[in-house]
Each structure stands twice: as C-alpha cells, then as structure tokens.
Amino acid sequence: MPTLTFENNDRMPALGLGTWKSGPGEVYKAVREAIRIGYRHFDCAARYENEDEIGSALADAMAEGEVKREDLWITSKLWNNAHHRDHVVPALRESLEKLQLDYLDLYLIHWPVALKPEVIFPSKADEFLSLEEVPLLETWQGMEDCLIQDLARHIGVSNFSVKKLRGLLRESRFKPEMNQVESHPYLQQDELLSFCHQNDIHFTAYSPLGSMDRPSRLKKDEEPILLENKVIVNIAESHGCTPAQVLIGWALQRGTSVIPKSTNPKRLRENFAAASIKLTDADMEAIAGLNHHYRFIHGEFWTPEGSPYTIATLWDE
Ligand code: A2P
C-alpha cells in the first residue's frame, strides 16, 4: 500500500475508505469488513452523522484484536457551524467521543464556509456567517489548539483554493498539512496539486468515482458518468480490471491520497485491490486528456441568494 509521509515521519496509507453517504445500519458492517480486507485509513466527518457507528466498529475490531490503534489512520472534519476559535476543540472532542478515540490522526476544516452555531445546514442567507465575521485564520487557530492539546496529530483543510491556502501559509503558526478536495479525471486540479506539493501539503482526492450516490446529484441524463467513460473502460479492459480500479489507481499513481466510498463487501475488496494497479504512461496520458474542470460537487448549497458566499469566492476561480 503506498503511503504519504508527513514531516514528523508519520505515514498515512494513501488509499482510505470514504464514509460520506454511508448510512446508519450499513457503515458499521462496512468498516468491520474493510478492516478485515486491510483498509487502515478511514475518512470521517462530524457532518456525515455516522461517527458513532464507525466508532463502534473501530472499538469492536480493536477489542477483538483485528487491529491496533497505532495502525489506524483516522481523519475527521470540523463542521461549518463551529468555526469560532473557541468552538473548534469542543467539536473535535465530540467527534472523538463518538469515534471512541483519544486522538485523531488528521483533523480538517471541512469547508471555507461558516454557519451560525445553531445551524446544521443552511436553508437561507441569514444562517451564514461571512469570512469577515469569522476569518479562516481564526478557525485555523482553533485547529492549532487541537494540535497543541494532542487531540489531533496533524491538521489541514478541505475544499481550499490556492488563494485560501496562501493566506493560511502566510499567517499561521503551524501550516496545513493536507488539502482534501474533489479530484478525478474530469477535475484533475493540476494547478492546486502542484501548489500543494511545492508547499509540502498533501492532497486527498474525494469523490474519485464521481459520487453517484450523492443527494445533490443531477438527473442522470444531465451529467457525465465517470465510471462509464469510454477511455476509462478501455483502459480497464486492457488491464483486466474494473473502471473503478483505474480511477483509484490513477489517483494513487499521481501521488495523492484517495478515499473511494463503498458499503458493499465486493466493491470494498475491489477498490482496495486497486492499490496494485500499474497504469502505463500512455494510460496516464489518455486520462490527462479527459480533464475538463467538471465538478460533481458545485457547492451551490453555500450560495443561496443573499449568502455572503458565491461560487466565484468559494472556489476562487
Ligand atoms: P456502493 O457504496 O454501493 O458500493 P465516491 O467514492 O466517488 O463518492 O463514489 C461512491 C459511489 O460509488 C457509491 O454509490 C458506491 O456504491 C459506488 N461504488 C463504490 N465502489 C464502486 C465500484 N468498485 N464500482 C462501481 N461503483 C462503486
């Protein structure tokens, strides 16, 4: 299994299990099965509302001697309604309690978007706080508190642009060590990836398979289906593997971490086996040609009329 090495020599398994959209009643079984298959990296978030079930699965697997805490890499994320500095450590403690852990390996700011503390998901413009009211640097100082208090070994961000990363790099005491963003052949994010690598920030690709099970999915005939793309399907056939394995193998081969989600035992196994796929230079070149900056996750839920956020200021593009 390829790993990403952090400055203190901690190593994160590059392939992790995504748990966004893994529902109650299925995520416990998925995590137990994943551990048996060999997954050691689990990507979680308070907002996925399933950390308690994941925590039970991790605790049971450890109690039964299947895995040790030090062999696991657990990531979680700060939700948008806890961006005030004083709210960050308590939010992390809540995730830790649900996950039944003493520390996280990695804690991320989920979005560069702030909500009022009482709002879980916004339905109107007055439920937001602007970045003038709660600057990202203030939230970041809360993340640094997590590090100082040994509640998280590493801290980072998610859905951050080059511009927002630059701001943090300039002003922070401890720099972000990870940026987790949407990335797949339709949204390769070359510029962001090379900026991250130049600045020793690791990169995790979310929605690597196109997140067909996401709630905000457009009608089927309106959006491209990544897993059915002809170039991907042909490469899969030439290697005797599946399209999902090509997508995962591609992400790993670019030096990124990747977190495909599945709750299906057969697909969990299939996705894990993608770590041994070796794509040729010609395959990589053909996949490079598929990039057309297409987002599956547009972020339109942060930009209702009157919101302090717009699509342009969200992605800085
Ligand atoms: P399931 O959980 O039933 O396996 P993403 O990681 O991009 O968010 O995509 C997750 C979606 O892709 C889920 O609908 C998941 O369904 C599906 N999926 C996961 N692994 C595979 C695979 N190997 N082949 C096809 N679909 C997959």
Boltz pocket constraint, residues with backbone or C-beta under 6 A from the ligand:
constraints:
  - pocket:
      binder: B
      contacts: [[A, 18], [A, 20], [A, 206], [A, 207], [A, 208], [A, 209], [A, 210], [A, 211], [A, 212], [A, 213], [A, 227], [A, 242], [A, 244], [A, 245], [A, 259], [A, 260], [A, 261], [A, 262], [A, 263], [A, 264], [A, 267], [A, 268], [A, 270], [A, 271]]
      max_distance: 6.0
